[in-house]
Amino acid sequence: MAVVDGVLQMRQLTDGLPIPAGRSVTLKRRSYHVMLIGLKKPLTPGEAFPLTLTFAKAGNISVTVPLQAMGALQDGKGGMDHMGGMEDKKSGGSMGNMEMK
């Protein structure tokens, strides 16, 4: 993403997000994140939906994304944390910002 003439512009990473061996990348606001496009129905706070992340070497990882109302996660600067948290189906743990290795 970049700010051009005061307008935030995002772009799709057509070749995926590189994660160097032995390193990690965190999905979070104002950085790398997942944008959902072409949803079949509106997202409803209190519900959750499954999401599958695909890795070149690790394969598919399924997570559950809980939905929260807009404004539920203020970042202290007037912005929103749109991502909320994710629950890892394999470990049952919750991820506020999602770190991928």
C-alpha positions in Angstrom: 0.0 0.0 0.0 1.0 3.6 -0.5 -0.4 7.0 0.0 -0.5 8.9 -3.3 -1.8 12.5 -3.2 -3.4 11.9 0.2 -5.3 8.8 -1.0 -4.4 5.3 0.3 -3.8 2.9 -2.6 -3.5 -0.8 -2.1 -2.4 -3.5 -4.6 -2.7 -7.2 -4.9 0.4 -9.2 -4.5 0.0 -11.4 -7.6 3.0 -13.6 -6.8 2.0 -13.9 -3.1 3.7 -12.6 0.0 7.3 -13.8 0.3 8.3 -15.1 3.7 12.1 -15.7 3.9 13.3 -19.0 5.4 13.4 -18.8 9.1 11.7 -15.4 9.2 8.1 -14.4 9.7 5.6 -11.8 8.4 2.7 -10.4 10.5 -0.6 -9.5 8.9 -1.8 -6.3 10.6 -3.4 -2.9 10.0 -1.4 -0.4 8.0 0.8 -3.2 6.7 0.2 -6.5 4.9 -3.3 -7.7 5.4 -6.0 -9.8 3.8 -8.8 -8.1 1.9 -11.9 -10.1 1.1 -13.4 -9.4 -2.3 -16.6 -10.7 -3.9 -18.4 -11.8 -0.7 -21.7 -13.5 -1.3 -23.5 -11.9 1.6 -22.8 -9.1 4.1 -20.6 -9.8 7.1 -22.5 -9.9 10.4 -20.9 -9.1 13.7 -20.9 -12.0 16.1 -20.6 -14.6 13.3 -17.4 -16.2 12.1 -16.3 -17.7 8.8 -13.5 -20.1 7.7 -10.5 -18.8 5.7 -7.8 -20.9 4.1 -4.4 -19.5 3.7 -2.2 -21.2 1.0 1.5 -21.5 1.5 4.0 -22.6 -1.2 5.7 -25.1 1.1 3.5 -25.5 4.1 0.3 -26.1 2.1 -3.1 -24.9 3.3 -3.7 -23.6 6.8 -7.4 -23.1 7.9 -8.3 -20.4 10.3 -11.6 -19.1 11.7 -12.2 -15.4 11.4 -14.6 -13.9 14.0 -16.5 -10.8 13.0 -16.7 -7.7 15.2 -18.7 -4.6 14.8 -17.0 -1.6 13.1 -15.4 0.5 15.8 -14.9 -2.5 18.1 -11.2 -2.3 17.7 -10.1 1.3 17.7 -6.4 1.7 17.2 -6.1 4.8 19.4 -5.4 7.0 16.4 -9.0 7.2 15.0 -8.4 4.3 12.7 -9.8 0.8 12.8 -8.2 -2.6 13.1 -10.3 -4.3 10.4 -8.7 -7.6 10.9 -9.7 -8.3 14.4 -8.5 -11.7 15.6 -8.2 -15.1 14.0 -8.5 -18.5 15.6 -6.1 -21.2 14.5 -8.1 -24.4 13.9 -5.0 -26.6 14.5 -3.9 -25.1 17.8 -7.3 -23.6 19.0 -5.4 -20.4 19.8 -6.5 -16.9 19.0 -4.4 -14.5 16.8 -5.0 -10.8 17.0 -2.4 -10.0 14.5 -1.5 -13.0 12.4 2.1 -14.0 12.2 3.1 -16.4 9.4 6.4 -18.3 9.3 
